[in-house]
């Protein structure tokens, strides 16, 4: 309609976004910002903010929002986010590049250790080159599968932050069927179970909902492990996939059979047998 302006639409989208986003912080408390699930999203387009906020929320993260240079810089000066997603055109490319430069300077002075990921629809190779030269960790083009690339980038950053010897190793077994295997070691080490839950969630949301989980390193049975299996099982099921376990020790296998009843979560002696089950 002629009497509806772009400003009217923008205001309406902001209201919709606030209602749909699980957590839309108007005020950020220091005690909350230190979580490794908090991500800063910088974009001046409401639709993009809504899309990315929902994607991150579904993957277990909380998106904090900045719509312009000043808001973004103010948040970056005050807090240390886990990751930062920055739209290059704010509204012009030089605006995004200038903001990137300032954020990286904060990182170098020790006030911020976030990885900055640029998101843009541009195909200009010179602009993309300038992003990497400016210190961007990655550049994600706004193509059809942009959301898969975002989640893949999050997994890579997680691996880097875990250190050179990550406790969780994921192998893509079949891209077309969305099958992956996960091998975990030192599962009772602090933070590993939470990392494993996050890895399974990111994989399932990315289209890899059929998960083979190697439990060879689990040499004792407790409620925490059973809860972990339940969590991943529900994650797979809610994303149209399934969970299969292999290399399960006898005690854990008996407990799983008792909790789930035989066959609800299939248990196999090795990965080959578990993988074959997906095809048969």
N, C-alpha and C positions, 0 to 999 in steps of 0.2 A: 504493500500500500504506500501511496505517496506521502502519507503523514507519519510514516515510521522511518526514523533516521538510523544511521549506523550506530550512533550513540545509544539509542533505545535498544537495539539488538544486543550490543555489548553489555549493557546493564542487565538485560534479561538473562544472558548467558552466565553472568557472574552469579546471579541468584540461583540459577539451575545448578551450577557447579557446586555451590555451597551446600545444596541439599543432597546432591548425589555423591560427593566425595566423602568417604568415611571419616576423615579427619582433616578439617580445613582450619589451620591455626591462624587466629587473628593476632595472638601474642605468643611469642616463643619464650619458654622458660629455659634457663641454662641447664637445669637438671634433665630436661627432655632432649636437648639438641645433641647430646654426646652419643646417643644411640647410633650404632652402625647401620640402622635401618632408615635413617633420615637423609633425604636427598633434596637438594635445591634445584628447582626447575625455573629457568629464566626464559620467558617468552612473552611477547606482546599480543599474541593471538589467543583469544579465549578458547576456541575450539581445540587448539593444540594443547593448551594447559589442561583441559578437561580429559582429553584422550590419554595423555601421558600420566596424569594423576591417577586415573582409574587403572591403567596398566600396572603402575608401580604398586598401588594398593593391593591389587590382586596377587602380586608377587611377594607381598609381605613387607613392603616398604611404605614410608610416609613421605609424601611430596610436600615440601614447603615451596611457596610460590613467590616469585618476584616478576613484576610486569615491565620494569624499566631499569635503566642503568643505576639510578640512585638507590632504589630498593634493594637491588642485587648486591651492590657494593656495601651497603650498610649491613646486610645480613652476613656477608663474607668477612667483614671486619670484626663482627661480634662473635661469630660462631665458626666451628670447624665441622663442615658437613662431610659425610662419607663420600658422596659423589656430587658433581654439579653437571646438569644438562643445560647447555646454553644454545639458544637459537641464534644463528649468525646475524640475521637481519633484524635489528632493533632500532629503527625500522630499516636502516641501511647496513650493508656489510661492514663498513668501517666502524660503525657503532659497536657491533659485536666483537670485532677485532680489538678495539680499544679496551672494552670491558675484559676480554680474555687476558690482555696484557696486564691489567691491574690486578686481576685475580691471581695470576701466576706470580706476580711480585709479592703478594701477600703470602703465598705458599713458600717462597724462597726466604722470606723473613721469619718463617716459623709460625706465622699466625694461621696458617691454613695448610693442611696436607691432603686436600681433596684432589681427585682426578677429574679434570674437566673434559667433558665429551660434547663436541659440537654437533648439533642437529640442524640440517638445512636441506632445502630443495634444490640448491644450486649445483650445477655440473661444471662450473668454472674451475678448471684445474689450478689456475693461479691462486684463486681464493682458498681452495682446499690446501694448497701448499703453504700459504700464509698461516692457516690455522695450526698446522703441525709445527711450523717454525716458531709460532707464538707460544707453544707449550701445550697444545691440546693433546690429550691422551689418545683420542680417537675421533673420527669424523663419520657420522652416520647420515647417509642421504635419506630424504623422505621419499622412499620408494614404497612399493606395495608391501614388502616384508620388513618395514622399518622396525616394527615392534619386536620381531625375532632378533634383529641385530642388537637392539637395546638390551635385551635379556642376555644375549651372548656376551656382550661387553661387560655387563654386571658380573657374570660368572668369571670372566678373565681377570677383572679387577679384584674379585674376591680371592682368586688363587694367588695373585701377586701379594695381597695383604696378608695371606696366611703364611707366606714365606716360600723359600725355594723348594721345600719338600712338603707339599700339601698332603693332608691326611685323607683327602677324598680324590679319587681318580674316576672320571667319567669317560666312557667310551661309547661312541655312537655306533651301534650295531647295524641299524637299518634306517636310513633317513626317510624313505618312503612310508614305512610302516610306523615310524616314530618310536623305534626301539632303542633303548640305551642300557648299558650295564654300569653299575656303580660299585667300586671296590673301596672299602674304607679300612683304615688301620688306626690303631690307638683310639678306638671309638669312645673310651671313657676319659680321654684327655679333655680338659676344660674347653668347651666351645665346639667340639667336634659334632656332637649330636645336633646342636642348633644349626651348624653349617650344613649338615646333611639334610635336615628338614628344608632349609632354604634352597639347597641345590635341587632337591626333588621337586619343589614347588616351581622353581624357575624353569626346569626342564619340562614339566607337565604343561605349564602355560605356554611354553615355546613350541608345543606340538609333539613333545616326546613324553607321552603319557604312559607308555609301556616300559616299565622299569624292571630290570633284573638286579637284585640286590645281593651282593656277596657278603655273607655273615661269617666267613671263615675266622676273622680276627676276634669274633665275640666268643670269648671262652668262659663266660659266666652268664647266668640268667637273672634278670631282675625286672621290676616293674617299669623302669625307665626304658629298657629295650623293647618291651611289649608295647609301651605307649608310642615309641618311635615307629614301630611297624604299623600300628594302627593309623598314625598320622600320615605316613606315606601311602598306605593303602587307600585312605580316604582322598588324598590328593590325586592319586591316579584315577580313582573311580569318578571323581567330580570333573575330570578332564577327559572323560571317555576312554580311559586306559585301564591297565591292570598291573598288579604287582606280582612278581614271582621271586621267590627266595631260593638261594642255593648255597651249598657248603655250610649247612646249618648243623650245629652240634646236637647230640641226642637230647640233652636236657632242655635246650631251647625249643627244639622241635616238638617235644612232648607238651611244653607249655603253650606253644602256638596252636597245636592241635586241640588242646583243651579249651582255649579261649575262643577260637574261631570255628571250631568243629572242622573235621577233615575236609579238605578240598576248597574251602573258602579262599585261603591264600595258599596256592600250590607251593610245595617245597621239593627241591630237586637236589640230586647229589652233586651236580656240576653245572657249569654254565651252558655247555652244549645241549644238554637235555632240556634245560629251562628255555633256551632260545628256540629249540625245535618246537616246543609247545605252542609258541606264538603262531607258527605256520600250520600246525595241525589242528 
